[in-house]
Amino acid sequence: VTHGDVVVENTVDSLLFNYSKKLTIGIDLQEMIVIETDDVLLVCPKSSVPKIKKFVENLSGTPHEHLV
């Protein structure tokens, strides 16, 4: 699944969302999550999705707290 300015080649069972003005390219990806915004680039295997919420919560009190 792709959204935004994304080009993929030989990529399966992956999600690439681009909310920025840059081009996002995925080559030879399998079961990956790639999300690009103006502030953040997230790249992780789909199996790590349950860890994302906890990771974001741990940003509180850090210089990246504005992302919470």
Contacts in CASP RR format, 6 or more apart in sequence:
PFRMAT RR
TARGET T0000
AUTHOR 0000-0000-0000
METHOD contacts of the structure
MODEL  1
VTHGDVVVENTVDSLLFNYSKKLTIGIDLQEMIVIETDDVLLVCPKSSVP
KIKKFVENLSGTPHEHLV
1 14 0 8 1.000
1 15 0 8 1.000
1 16 0 8 1.000
2 8 0 8 1.000
2 15 0 8 1.000
2 16 0 8 1.000
2 17 0 8 1.000
2 18 0 8 1.000
3 16 0 8 1.000
3 17 0 8 1.000
3 18 0 8 1.000
3 19 0 8 1.000
4 17 0 8 1.000
4 18 0 8 1.000
4 19 0 8 1.000
4 24 0 8 1.000
5 18 0 8 1.000
5 21 0 8 1.000
5 22 0 8 1.000
5 23 0 8 1.000
5 24 0 8 1.000
6 16 0 8 1.000
6 17 0 8 1.000
6 18 0 8 1.000
6 23 0 8 1.000
6 24 0 8 1.000
6 25 0 8 1.000
6 26 0 8 1.000
7 23 0 8 1.000
7 24 0 8 1.000
7 25 0 8 1.000
7 26 0 8 1.000
8 14 0 8 1.000
8 16 0 8 1.000
8 25 0 8 1.000
8 26 0 8 1.000
8 27 0 8 1.000
8 29 0 8 1.000
9 25 0 8 1.000
9 26 0 8 1.000
9 27 0 8 1.000
9 28 0 8 1.000
10 27 0 8 1.000
10 28 0 8 1.000
10 29 0 8 1.000
11 26 0 8 1.000
11 27 0 8 1.000
11 28 0 8 1.000
11 29 0 8 1.000
11 30 0 8 1.000
11 32 0 8 1.000
12 29 0 8 1.000
12 30 0 8 1.000
12 31 0 8 1.000
13 30 0 8 1.000
13 31 0 8 1.000
13 46 0 8 1.000
14 29 0 8 1.000
14 30 0 8 1.000
14 31 0 8 1.000
14 32 0 8 1.000
14 33 0 8 1.000
14 34 0 8 1.000
14 46 0 8 1.000
15 32 0 8 1.000
15 33 0 8 1.000
15 34 0 8 1.000
15 35 0 8 1.000
15 46 0 8 1.000
16 24 0 8 1.000
16 26 0 8 1.000
16 29 0 8 1.000
16 32 0 8 1.000
16 34 0 8 1.000
16 35 0 8 1.000
17 34 0 8 1.000
17 35 0 8 1.000
17 36 0 8 1.000
18 24 0 8 1.000
18 35 0 8 1.000
18 36 0 8 1.000
19 35 0 8 1.000
19 36 0 8 1.000
19 37 0 8 1.000
19 38 0 8 1.000
20 36 0 8 1.000
20 37 0 8 1.000
20 38 0 8 1.000
21 38 0 8 1.000
22 36 0 8 1.000
24 34 0 8 1.000
24 36 0 8 1.000
26 34 0 8 1.000
31 45 0 8 1.000
31 46 0 8 1.000
31 47 0 8 1.000
32 43 0 8 1.000
32 44 0 8 1.000
32 45 0 8 1.000
32 46 0 8 1.000
33 42 0 8 1.000
33 43 0 8 1.000
33 44 0 8 1.000
33 45 0 8 1.000
33 46 0 8 1.000
33 48 0 8 1.000
33 49 0 8 1.000
34 41 0 8 1.000
34 42 0 8 1.000
34 43 0 8 1.000
35 41 0 8 1.000
35 42 0 8 1.000
36 42 0 8 1.000
39 67 0 8 1.000
40 67 0 8 1.000
42 52 0 8 1.000
44 51 0 8 1.000
44 52 0 8 1.000
56 67 0 8 1.000
56 68 0 8 1.000
57 68 0 8 1.000
59 65 0 8 1.000
59 67 0 8 1.000
59 68 0 8 1.000
60 68 0 8 1.000
END
